[in-house]
Amino acid sequence: MTEHKIKTMQELCRMDTASFKESQKFPFCVVLDNVRSMHNIGSCFRTCDAFRLERLFLCGITAVPPHREIEKAALGATLSVDWTYCEDTLRAVEQLKAEGYRVYAVEQVHGSIPLQDFKPQTGKKIAFVFGNEVDGVAQEVVDACCGALEIPQFGTKHSFNISVTAGIVLWQAMAGYLESGNV
């Protein structure tokens, strides 16, 4: 029987916050479009930290740190992940496009790309827009994006929780990025 002993913090070789801030990031950004749950916001911070993303945009009604409810899920990632507040999500999308990002809404729309078919292009920076827990990504924001990604689903509910969606999408993007030899 194989021994599956839990790794210690030393074995995991995690960097401290200062080292994280100085490290090279993967060329991905996350945009939260009017996300109302502070636990979801905190979870997105933590996921952005785990994948060492460039930054996180908090837009519209999305709450910003410092806040105890965000920190419950972020577990300190609000200190490591660079973030920007932007009152208007559309402005954040336009800024990212001007900076050379391909921006994708994560939304169920006609003509969306099934997530399993999405392959990040070598050398391209990508931003992912995640929407409100009830209303999703605003239509005007979807229209401004380069495309839309959709996670296939097979149950009775029409969507995943945003924090779950972010984890799934970012893992798929990172796997495609690493698979193409970008590290």
MDTraj code that builds the backbone (N, CA, C; nanometers):
import mdtraj as md
import numpy as np

residues = "MET THR GLU HIS LYS ILE LYS THR MET GLN GLU LEU CYS ARG MET ASP THR ALA SER PHE LYS GLU SER GLN LYS PHE PRO PHE CYS VAL VAL LEU ASP ASN VAL ARG SER MET HIS ASN ILE GLY SER CYS PHE ARG THR CYS ASP ALA PHE ARG LEU GLU ARG LEU PHE LEU CYS GLY ILE THR ALA VAL PRO PRO HIS ARG GLU ILE GLU LYS ALA ALA LEU GLY ALA THR LEU SER VAL ASP TRP THR TYR CYS GLU ASP THR LEU ARG ALA VAL GLU GLN LEU LYS ALA GLU GLY TYR ARG VAL TYR ALA VAL GLU GLN VAL HIS GLY SER ILE PRO LEU GLN ASP PHE LYS PRO GLN THR GLY LYS LYS ILE ALA PHE VAL PHE GLY ASN GLU VAL ASP GLY VAL ALA GLN GLU VAL VAL ASP ALA CYS CYS GLY ALA LEU GLU ILE PRO GLN PHE GLY THR LYS HIS SER PHE ASN ILE SER VAL THR ALA GLY ILE VAL LEU TRP GLN ALA MET ALA GLY TYR LEU GLU SER GLY ASN VAL".split()
xyz = np.array([
    [0.0842, -0.1180, 0.0000],
    [0.0000, 0.0000, 0.0000],
    [0.0893, 0.1251, 0.0000],
    [0.0599, 0.2202, -0.0877],
    [0.1374, 0.3428, -0.0981],
    [0.1034, 0.4367, 0.0172],
    [0.2067, 0.4984, 0.0717],
    [0.1862, 0.5937, 0.1805],
    [0.1576, 0.7309, 0.1204],
    [0.0500, 0.7913, 0.1640],
    [0.0104, 0.9243, 0.1171],
    [0.0100, 1.0194, 0.2355],
    [0.1271, 1.0563, 0.2766],
    [0.1421, 1.1445, 0.3910],
    [0.1265, 1.2904, 0.3470],
    [0.0526, 1.3668, 0.4213],
    [0.0302, 1.5073, 0.3899],
    [0.1629, 1.5816, 0.3949],
    [0.1860, 1.6660, 0.2947],
    [0.3106, 1.7421, 0.2863],
    [0.3138, 1.8519, 0.3909],
    [0.4334, 1.8776, 0.4403],
    [0.4523, 1.9881, 0.5348],
    [0.4609, 2.1191, 0.4554],
    [0.4527, 2.2322, 0.5241],
    [0.4662, 2.3621, 0.4587],
    [0.6042, 2.3754, 0.3941],
    [0.7081, 2.3219, 0.4577],
    [0.8413, 2.3273, 0.3991],
    [0.8459, 2.2472, 0.2687],
    [0.7828, 2.1307, 0.2669],
    [0.7812, 2.0476, 0.1467],
    [0.7029, 2.1128, 0.0321],
    [0.6044, 2.1948, 0.0662],
    [0.5250, 2.2623, -0.0367],
    [0.6006, 2.3779, -0.1016],
    [0.7051, 2.4268, -0.0342],
    [0.7906, 2.5343, -0.0876],
    [0.7106, 2.6580, -0.1281],
    [0.6177, 2.6985, -0.0455],
    [0.5391, 2.8186, -0.0745],
    [0.6214, 2.9426, -0.0452],
    [0.6062, 3.0421, -0.1288],
    [0.6790, 3.1669, -0.1077],
    [0.6031, 3.2567, -0.0111],
    [0.6755, 3.3483, 0.0495],
    [0.6092, 3.4449, 0.1366],
    [0.5499, 3.5564, 0.0508],
    [0.4738, 3.6461, 0.1130],
    [0.4038, 3.7512, 0.0394],
    [0.5006, 3.8410, -0.0358],
    [0.6113, 3.8788, 0.0259],
    [0.7082, 3.9655, -0.0407],
    [0.7663, 3.8976, -0.1651],
    [0.7991, 3.7706, -0.1545],
    [0.8522, 3.6964, -0.2694],
    [0.7469, 3.6839, -0.3788],
    [0.6224, 3.6609, -0.3389],
    [0.5120, 3.6521, -0.4350],
    [0.5014, 3.7828, -0.5133],
    [0.5046, 3.8945, -0.4415],
    [0.4910, 4.0263, -0.5054],
    [0.5998, 4.0480, -0.6105],
    [0.7207, 3.9973, -0.5835],
    [0.8342, 4.0162, -0.6741],
    [0.8400, 3.9116, -0.7852],
    [0.7654, 3.8028, -0.7712],
    [0.7755, 3.6922, -0.8663],
    [0.7096, 3.7267, -1.0003],
    [0.7541, 3.6549, -1.1029],
    [0.6905, 3.6690, -1.2341],
    [0.5538, 3.6020, -1.2279],
    [0.4532, 3.6694, -1.2810],
    [0.3164, 3.6173, -1.2770],
    [0.2816, 3.5526, -1.4110],
    [0.1834, 3.4652, -1.4073],
    [0.1293, 3.4095, -1.5306],
    [0.0430, 3.5183, -1.5957],
    [0.0350, 3.5215, -1.7289],
    [-0.0272, 3.6339, -1.7992],
    [-0.1809, 3.6293, -1.8021],
    [-0.2386, 3.6134, -1.6852],
    [-0.3841, 3.6082, -1.6727],
    [-0.4314, 3.7115, -1.5714],
    [-0.5493, 3.7664, -1.5973],
    [-0.6174, 3.8560, -1.5032],
    [-0.7598, 3.8073, -1.4850],
    [-0.8180, 3.8456, -1.3735],
    [-0.9583, 3.8161, -1.3452],
    [-1.0308, 3.9482, -1.3244],
    [-1.1507, 3.9558, -1.3801],
    [-1.2384, 4.0710, -1.3623],
    [-1.3675, 4.0204, -1.2980],
    [-1.4047, 4.0793, -1.1848],
    [-1.5306, 4.0442, -1.1188],
    [-1.6323, 4.1541, -1.1492],
    [-1.7374, 4.1178, -1.2193],
    [-1.8420, 4.2108, -1.2630],
    [-1.9594, 4.2071, -1.1656],
    [-1.9611, 4.3010, -1.0724],
    [-2.0726, 4.3159, -0.9787],
    [-2.0999, 4.1899, -0.8963],
    [-1.9943, 4.1309, -0.8426],
    [-2.0083, 4.0129, -0.7567],
    [-2.0503, 4.0611, -0.6182],
    [-2.1566, 4.0038, -0.5661],
    [-2.2138, 4.0561, -0.4410],
    [-2.1671, 3.9851, -0.3148],
    [-2.1257, 3.8597, -0.3239],
    [-2.0862, 3.7836, -0.2054],
    [-1.9398, 3.8077, -0.1712],
    [-1.9157, 3.8555, -0.0514],
    [-1.7773, 3.8788, -0.0092],
    [-1.7008, 3.7481, 0.0060],
    [-1.7694, 3.6393, 0.0345],
    [-1.7013, 3.5094, 0.0405],
    [-1.6543, 3.4695, -0.0993],
    [-1.7356, 3.4950, -0.2006],
    [-1.6927, 3.4663, -0.3381],
    [-1.5747, 3.5542, -0.3781],
    [-1.5773, 3.6788, -0.3381],
    [-1.4666, 3.7701, -0.3677],
    [-1.3388, 3.7191, -0.3017],
    [-1.3467, 3.6837, -0.1746],
    [-1.2308, 3.6307, -0.1034],
    [-1.1783, 3.5035, -0.1663],
    [-1.2690, 3.4173, -0.2084],
    [-1.2288, 3.2930, -0.2734],
    [-1.1574, 3.3208, -0.4049],
    [-1.2033, 3.4207, -0.4790],
    [-1.1358, 3.4570, -0.6046],
    [-0.9960, 3.5113, -0.5777],
    [-0.9799, 3.5894, -0.4715],
    [-0.8460, 3.6344, -0.4338],
    [-0.7557, 3.5135, -0.4111],
    [-0.8043, 3.4178, -0.3364],
    [-0.7234, 3.3005, -0.3016],
    [-0.6883, 3.2192, -0.4259],
    [-0.7823, 3.2070, -0.5189],
    [-0.7574, 3.1341, -0.6427],
    [-0.6564, 3.2087, -0.7296],
    [-0.6679, 3.3410, -0.7353],
    [-0.5700, 3.4209, -0.8107],
    [-0.4303, 3.4052, -0.7518],
    [-0.4209, 3.3971, -0.6203],
    [-0.2928, 3.3734, -0.5550],
    [-0.2409, 3.2345, -0.5924],
    [-0.3254, 3.1342, -0.5848],
    [-0.2827, 2.9961, -0.6121],
    [-0.2256, 2.9807, -0.7518],
    [-0.2822, 3.0531, -0.8489],
    [-0.2351, 3.0433, -0.9869],
    [-0.1373, 3.1560, -1.0231],
    [-0.0985, 3.2378, -0.9253],
    [-0.0028, 3.3472, -0.9417],
    [-0.0387, 3.4343, -1.0621],
    [-0.1623, 3.4851, -1.0596],
    [-0.2100, 3.5708, -1.1675],
    [-0.1594, 3.7134, -1.1511],
    [-0.1634, 3.7886, -1.2602],
    [-0.1120, 3.9257, -1.2592],
    [-0.1929, 4.0188, -1.1705],
    [-0.3256, 4.0156, -1.1832],
    [-0.4070, 4.1026, -1.0992],
    [-0.5539, 4.0676, -1.1095],
    [-0.6272, 4.1308, -1.0202],
    [-0.7712, 4.1097, -1.0066],
    [-0.8388, 4.2458, -1.0124],
    [-0.9408, 4.2576, -1.0977],
    [-1.0207, 4.3797, -1.1048],
    [-1.1520, 4.3563, -1.0312],
    [-1.1834, 4.4456, -0.9390],
    [-1.3088, 4.4409, -0.8633],
    [-1.3950, 4.5546, -0.9165],
    [-1.5094, 4.5212, -0.9762],
    [-1.5868, 4.6223, -1.0483],
    [-1.7293, 4.6354, -0.9963],
    [-1.7820, 4.7577, -1.0083],
    [-1.9204, 4.7848, -0.9718],
    [-1.9445, 4.7677, -0.8233],
    [-2.0438, 4.6845, -0.7888],
    [-2.0801, 4.6644, -0.6479],
    [-1.9875, 4.5669, -0.5760],
    [-1.8912, 4.5104, -0.6488],
    [-1.7973, 4.4159, -0.5871],
    [-1.7223, 4.4859, -0.4739],
    [-1.7295, 4.4287, -0.3542],
    [-1.6637, 4.4878, -0.2371],
    [-1.5120, 4.4775, -0.2498],
    [-1.4433, 4.5642, -0.1786],
    [-1.2971, 4.5676, -0.1823],
    [-1.2402, 4.5471, -0.0421],
    [-1.1173, 4.4951, -0.0348],
    [-1.0494, 4.4840, 0.0941],
    [-1.0137, 4.6227, 0.1465],
    [-0.9870, 4.6366, 0.2726],
    [-0.9942, 4.5305, 0.3729],
    [-1.1378, 4.5118, 0.4209],
    [-1.1763, 4.3880, 0.4370],
    [-1.3067, 4.3553, 0.4936],
    [-1.2999, 4.2147, 0.5528],
    [-1.3488, 4.2020, 0.6726],
    [-1.3429, 4.0744, 0.7447],
    [-1.4073, 3.9608, 0.6666],
    [-1.5202, 3.9857, 0.6001],
    [-1.5901, 3.8801, 0.5272],
    [-1.5127, 3.8349, 0.4026],
    [-1.4423, 3.9264, 0.3382],
    [-1.3573, 3.8885, 0.2250],
    [-1.2410, 3.8039, 0.2759],
    [-1.1819, 3.8483, 0.3852],
    [-1.0633, 3.7813, 0.4398],
    [-1.0918, 3.6396, 0.4881],
    [-1.2162, 3.6106, 0.5287],
    [-1.2501, 3.4747, 0.5743],
    [-1.2169, 3.3710, 0.4686],
    [-1.2407, 3.4040, 0.3424],
    [-1.2106, 3.3092, 0.2346],
    [-1.0734, 3.3346, 0.1727],
    [-1.0274, 3.4597, 0.1725],
    [-0.9004, 3.4938, 0.1080],
    [-0.7803, 3.4419, 0.1858],
    [-0.7920, 3.4320, 0.3178],
    [-0.6834, 3.3829, 0.4029],
    [-0.5492, 3.4517, 0.3742],
    [-0.5533, 3.5834, 0.3574],
    [-0.4308, 3.6594, 0.3378],
    [-0.3983, 3.6915, 0.1932],
    [-0.4713, 3.6344, 0.0979],
    [-0.4418, 3.6579, -0.0433],
    [-0.4704, 3.8020, -0.0856],
    [-0.5442, 3.8766, -0.0054],
    [-0.5656, 4.0181, -0.0368],
    [-0.4360, 4.0966, -0.0245],
    [-0.3385, 4.0413, 0.0464],
    [-0.2084, 4.1064, 0.0616],
    [-0.1109, 4.0680, -0.0492],
    [-0.1304, 3.9528, -0.1106],
    [-0.0375, 3.9073, -0.2135],
    [-0.0827, 3.9428, -0.3548],
    [-0.2113, 3.9361, -0.3810],
    [-0.2639, 3.9586, -0.5166],
    [-0.2835, 4.1084, -0.5413],
    [-0.2269, 4.1572, -0.6520],
    [-0.2499, 4.2959, -0.6911],
    [-0.3948, 4.3085, -0.7377],
    [-0.4617, 4.4134, -0.6929],
    [-0.6008, 4.4328, -0.7325],
    [-0.6274, 4.5799, -0.7583],
    [-0.7302, 4.6028, -0.8383],
    [-0.7714, 4.7372, -0.8763],
    [-0.9231, 4.7438, -0.8668],
    [-0.9741, 4.8542, -0.8127],
    [-1.1188, 4.8764, -0.8162],
    [-1.1515, 4.9630, -0.9363],
    [-1.2535, 4.9246, -1.0094],
    [-1.3006, 5.0010, -1.1239],
    [-1.4530, 5.0087, -1.1134],
    [-1.5057, 5.1273, -1.1053],
    [-1.6506, 5.1447, -1.0885],
    [-1.7295, 5.0824, -1.2034],
    [-1.6723, 5.0872, -1.3227],
    [-1.7416, 5.0400, -1.4426],
    [-1.6666, 4.9212, -1.5033],
    [-1.7306, 4.8065, -1.5096],
    [-1.6668, 4.6858, -1.5642],
    [-1.6268, 4.7061, -1.7093],
    [-1.7104, 4.7731, -1.7846],
    [-1.6811, 4.7983, -1.9260],
    [-1.5493, 4.8752, -1.9404],
    [-1.5259, 4.9699, -1.8526],
    [-1.4003, 5.0467, -1.8554],
    [-1.2820, 4.9545, -1.8251],
    [-1.2978, 4.8619, -1.7314],
    [-1.1903, 4.7673, -1.6995],
    [-1.1586, 4.6797, -1.8203],
    [-1.2624, 4.6327, -1.8891],
    [-1.2432, 4.5493, -2.0085],
    [-1.1697, 4.6282, -2.1161],
    [-1.2114, 4.7507, -2.1394],
    [-1.1459, 4.8340, -2.2409],
    [-1.0000, 4.8609, -2.2043],
    [-0.9725, 4.8835, -2.0769],
    [-0.8346, 4.9052, -2.0316],
    [-0.7497, 4.7815, -2.0586],
    [-0.8023, 4.6649, -2.0249],
    [-0.7279, 4.5409, -2.0462],
    [-0.7029, 4.5167, -2.1949],
    [-0.8022, 4.5417, -2.2773],
    [-0.7831, 4.5260, -2.4218],
    [-0.6753, 4.6217, -2.4730],
    [-0.6751, 4.7448, -2.4229],
    [-0.5738, 4.8434, -2.4623],
    [-0.4342, 4.7988, -2.4183],
    [-0.4267, 4.7205, -2.3115],
    [-0.2991, 4.6681, -2.2626],
    [-0.2589, 4.5379, -2.3325],
    [-0.3381, 4.4960, -2.4318],
    [-0.3025, 4.3785, -2.5105],
    [-0.3609, 4.2471, -2.4633],
    [-0.4554, 4.2511, -2.3724],
    [-0.5208, 4.1285, -2.3247],
    [-0.6314, 4.0858, -2.4198],
    [-0.6454, 3.9551, -2.4358],
    [-0.7659, 3.8978, -2.4967],
    [-0.8608, 3.8781, -2.3797],
    [-0.9777, 3.9355, -2.3863],
    [-1.0716, 3.9330, -2.2741],
    [-1.1887, 3.8419, -2.3093],
    [-1.2149, 3.7456, -2.2201],
    [-1.3231, 3.6499, -2.2397],
    [-1.4225, 3.6590, -2.1246],
    [-1.5501, 3.6716, -2.1588],
    [-1.6553, 3.6599, -2.0586],
    [-1.6738, 3.5111, -2.0311],
    [-1.6974, 3.4770, -1.9069],
    [-1.7308, 3.3390, -1.8726],
    [-1.8818, 3.3407, -1.8535],
    [-1.9516, 3.2986, -1.9588],
    [-2.0964, 3.3165, -1.9621],
    [-2.1589, 3.2214, -2.0629],
    [-2.2839, 3.1890, -2.0422],
    [-2.3583, 3.1026, -2.1322],
    [-2.4252, 3.1904, -2.2373],
    [-2.3604, 3.1968, -2.3545],
    [-2.4108, 3.2803, -2.4632],
    [-2.4042, 3.2026, -2.5936],
    [-2.4806, 3.2471, -2.6909],
    [-2.4725, 3.1872, -2.8241],
    [-2.3325, 3.2105, -2.8789],
    [-2.2733, 3.1069, -2.9355],
    [-2.1405, 3.1177, -2.9940],
    [-2.0261, 3.1068, -2.8944],
    [-2.0558, 3.0684, -2.7704],
    [-1.9485, 3.0551, -2.6713],
    [-1.8574, 2.9375, -2.7065],
    [-1.7373, 2.9421, -2.6529],
    [-1.6401, 2.8344, -2.6705],
    [-1.6544, 2.7393, -2.5520],
    [-1.6820, 2.6101, -2.5768],
    [-1.6832, 2.5162, -2.4636],
    [-1.5456, 2.5174, -2.3975],
    [-1.5426, 2.5236, -2.2660],
    [-1.4166, 2.5397, -2.1939],
    [-1.3132, 2.4349, -2.2334],
    [-1.3557, 2.3122, -2.2555],
    [-1.2594, 2.2072, -2.2889],
    [-1.1934, 2.2314, -2.4247],
    [-1.2503, 2.3176, -2.5084],
    [-1.1916, 2.3484, -2.6385],
    [-1.1040, 2.4739, -2.6358],
    [-1.0997, 2.5422, -2.5233],
    [-1.0237, 2.6664, -2.5119],
    [-0.8764, 2.6361, -2.4889],
    [-0.7918, 2.6892, -2.5753],
    [-0.6467, 2.6727, -2.5636],
    [-0.5834, 2.8116, -2.5673],
    [-0.5214, 2.8554, -2.4572],
    [-0.4557, 2.9861, -2.4570],
    [-0.3456, 2.9904, -2.5636],
    [-0.3389, 3.1022, -2.6350],
    [-0.2361, 3.1184, -2.7366],
    [-0.1040, 3.1554, -2.6700],
    [0.0034, 3.0957, -2.7191],
    [0.1357, 3.1257, -2.6665],
    [0.1643, 3.2750, -2.6827],
    [0.2140, 3.3343, -2.5763],
    [0.2513, 3.4747, -2.5802],
    [0.1365, 3.5729, -2.5669],
    [0.0152, 3.5265, -2.5486],
    [-0.1000, 3.6159, -2.5361],
    [-0.1421, 3.6288, -2.3907],
    [-0.1734, 3.7516, -2.3509],
    [-0.2253, 3.7773, -2.2163],
    [-0.3773, 3.7624, -2.2238],
    [-0.4337, 3.7043, -2.1182],
    [-0.5771, 3.6756, -2.1179],
    [-0.6408, 3.7258, -1.9896],
    [-0.7597, 3.7839, -2.0028],
    [-0.8401, 3.8242, -1.8873],
    [-0.9738, 3.7509, -1.8954],
    [-1.0218, 3.7096, -1.7800],
    [-1.1484, 3.6369, -1.7692],
    [-1.2448, 3.7205, -1.6863],
    [-1.3652, 3.7418, -1.7383],
    [-1.4671, 3.8196, -1.6681],
    [-1.5696, 3.7235, -1.6099],
    [-1.5872, 3.7307, -1.4774],
    [-1.6859, 3.6499, -1.4063],
    [-1.7949, 3.7431, -1.3551],
    [-1.9204, 3.6990, -1.3658],
    [-2.0320, 3.7884, -1.3377],
    [-2.1013, 3.7678, -1.2051],
    [-2.2005, 3.8497, -1.1865],
    [-2.2871, 3.8502, -1.0694],
    [-2.3505, 3.7129, -1.0491],
    [-2.3682, 3.6761, -0.9232],
    [-2.4200, 3.5442, -0.8875],
    [-2.5591, 3.5155, -0.9439],
    [-2.6393, 3.6174, -0.9668],
    [-2.7751, 3.5980, -1.0185],
    [-2.7844, 3.6352, -1.1663],
    [-2.7298, 3.7490, -1.2020],
    [-2.7468, 3.8029, -1.3370],
    [-2.6337, 3.7692, -1.4336],
    [-2.5235, 3.7161, -1.3840],
    [-2.4113, 3.6828, -1.4709],
    [-2.3354, 3.8062, -1.5161],
    [-2.2634, 3.7926, -1.6261],
    [-2.1885, 3.9035, -1.6836],
    [-2.2870, 3.9906, -1.7612],
    [-2.2804, 4.1213, -1.7398],
    [-2.3706, 4.2142, -1.8086],
    [-2.3538, 4.2021, -1.9602],
    [-2.4645, 4.2112, -2.0334],
    [-2.4614, 4.1951, -2.1793],
    [-2.3650, 4.2936, -2.2455],
    [-2.3625, 4.4181, -2.2008],
    [-2.2711, 4.5163, -2.2624],
    [-2.1255, 4.4769, -2.2413],
    [-2.0965, 4.4102, -2.1316],
    [-1.9604, 4.3626, -2.1058],
    [-1.9302, 4.2432, -2.1962],
    [-2.0249, 4.1502, -2.2079],
    [-2.0077, 4.0359, -2.2985],
    [-1.9798, 4.0871, -2.4393],
    [-2.0560, 4.1884, -2.4834],
    [-2.0399, 4.2437, -2.6182],
    [-1.9009, 4.3033, -2.6402],
    [-1.8398, 4.3553, -2.5345],
    [-1.7077, 4.4184, -2.5457],
    [-1.5935, 4.3176, -2.5423],
    [-1.6225, 4.1950, -2.5022],
    [-1.5186, 4.0924, -2.4903],
    [-1.4833, 4.0338, -2.6269],
    [-1.3675, 3.9682, -2.6329],
    [-1.3200, 3.9034, -2.7549],
    [-1.3954, 3.7738, -2.7826],
    [-1.4596, 3.7203, -2.6804],
    [-1.5324, 3.5959, -2.6918],
    [-1.5869, 3.5564, -2.5562],
    [-1.6504, 3.4397, -2.5522],
    [-1.7068, 3.3900, -2.4273],
    [-1.6722, 3.2425, -2.4116],
    [-1.6477, 3.2040, -2.2881],
    [-1.6192, 3.0648, -2.2531],
    [-1.7362, 3.0105, -2.1732],
    [-1.7681, 2.8843, -2.1951],
    [-1.8803, 2.8223, -2.1239],
    [-1.8393, 2.6850, -2.0722],
    [-1.8708, 2.6594, -1.9464],
    [-1.8437, 2.5289, -1.8863],
    [-1.9650, 2.4392, -1.9128],
    [-1.9461, 2.3263, -1.9806],
    [-2.0581, 2.2354, -2.0010],
    [-2.1130, 2.1871, -1.8657],
    [-2.2445, 2.1810, -1.8556],
    [-2.3092, 2.1374, -1.7316],
    [-2.4211, 2.0397, -1.7657],
    [-2.4501, 1.9504, -1.6734],
    [-2.5412, 1.8406, -1.7046],
    [-2.6520, 1.8207, -1.6027],
    [-2.6633, 1.9081, -1.5039],
    [-2.7640, 1.8934, -1.4003],
    [-2.8838, 1.9852, -1.4220],
    [-2.9555, 2.0122, -1.3146],
    [-3.0759, 2.0951, -1.3230],
    [-3.0477, 2.2438, -1.3038],
    [-2.9373, 2.2776, -1.2420],
    [-2.9030, 2.4187, -1.2182],
    [-2.8354, 2.4759, -1.3420],
    [-2.8531, 2.6037, -1.3641],
    [-2.7994, 2.6640, -1.4858],
    [-2.6578, 2.7175, -1.4708],
    [-2.6036, 2.7157, -1.3481],
    [-2.4683, 2.7680, -1.3333],
    [-2.4021, 2.7142, -1.2070],
    [-2.2701, 2.7277, -1.2040],
    [-2.1920, 2.6990, -1.0849],
    [-2.1828, 2.8257, -1.0013],
    [-2.1456, 2.8113, -0.8749],
    [-2.1104, 2.9268, -0.7935],
    [-1.9884, 2.9927, -0.8578],
    [-1.9800, 3.1248, -0.8497],
    [-1.8705, 3.1966, -0.9159],
    [-1.7334, 3.1511, -0.8678],
    [-1.7182, 3.1202, -0.7412],
    [-1.5860, 3.0784, -0.6934],
    [-1.5475, 2.9425, -0.7519],
    [-1.6443, 2.8554, -0.7703],
    [-1.6189, 2.7257, -0.8338],
    [-1.5862, 2.7477, -0.9810],
    [-1.6634, 2.8335, -1.0463],
    [-1.6398, 2.8647, -1.1877],
    [-1.4992, 2.9194, -1.2083],
    [-1.4587, 3.0123, -1.1233],
    [-1.3245, 3.0706, -1.1359],
    [-1.2175, 2.9624, -1.1238],
    [-1.2328, 2.8730, -1.0281],
    [-1.1354, 2.7655, -1.0113],
    [-1.1281, 2.6747, -1.1327],
    [-1.2434, 2.6387, -1.1864],
    [-1.2472, 2.5502, -1.3035],
    [-1.1834, 2.6179, -1.4241],
    [-1.2242, 2.7407, -1.4523],
    [-1.1750, 2.8125, -1.5705],
    [-1.0255, 2.8392, -1.5595],
    [-0.9816, 2.8852, -1.4436],
    [-0.8397, 2.9171, -1.4299],
    [-0.7530, 2.7923, -1.4341],
    [-0.8024, 2.6819, -1.3787],
    [-0.7249, 2.5577, -1.3893],
    [-0.7148, 2.5141, -1.5352],
    [-0.8239, 2.5193, -1.6100],
    [-0.8217, 2.4787, -1.7506],
    [-0.7274, 2.5686, -1.8309],
    [-0.7338, 2.6993, -1.8051],
    [-0.6455, 2.7927, -1.8760],
    [-0.4998, 2.7652, -1.8403],
    [-0.4732, 2.7442, -1.7129],
    [-0.3364, 2.7185, -1.6686],
    [-0.2850, 2.5862, -1.7257],
    [-0.3684, 2.4847, -1.7267],
    [-0.3278, 2.3553, -1.7827],
    [-0.2930, 2.3701, -1.9305],
    [-0.3736, 2.4428, -2.0056],
    [-0.3449, 2.4666, -2.1466],
    [-0.2184, 2.5469, -2.1663],
    [-0.1977, 2.6436, -2.0795],
    [-0.0788, 2.7280, -2.0856],
    [0.0467, 2.6451, -2.0590],
    [0.0424, 2.5634, -1.9549],
    [0.1577, 2.4796, -1.9204],
    [0.1819, 2.3722, -2.0258],
    [0.0728, 2.3166, -2.0801],
    [0.0818, 2.2119, -2.1810],
    [0.1514, 2.2628, -2.3074],
    [0.1333, 2.3896, -2.3381],
    [0.1933, 2.4452, -2.4594],
    [0.3405, 2.4845, -2.4383],
    [0.3944, 2.4495, -2.3209],
    [0.5361, 2.4732, -2.2936],
    [0.5703, 2.6163, -2.2589],
    [0.4782, 2.6873, -2.1994],
    [0.4992, 2.8280, -2.1675],
    [0.5747, 2.8537, -2.0378],
    [0.6221, 2.7514, -1.9706],
    [0.6929, 2.7758, -1.8442],
    [0.8399, 2.7503, -1.8604],
])
top = md.Topology()
chain = top.add_chain()
for i, resn in enumerate(residues, 1):
    res = top.add_residue(resn, chain, resSeq=i)
    for name in ("N", "CA", "C"):
        top.add_atom(name, md.element.get_by_symbol(name[0]), res)
traj = md.Trajectory(xyz[None], top)
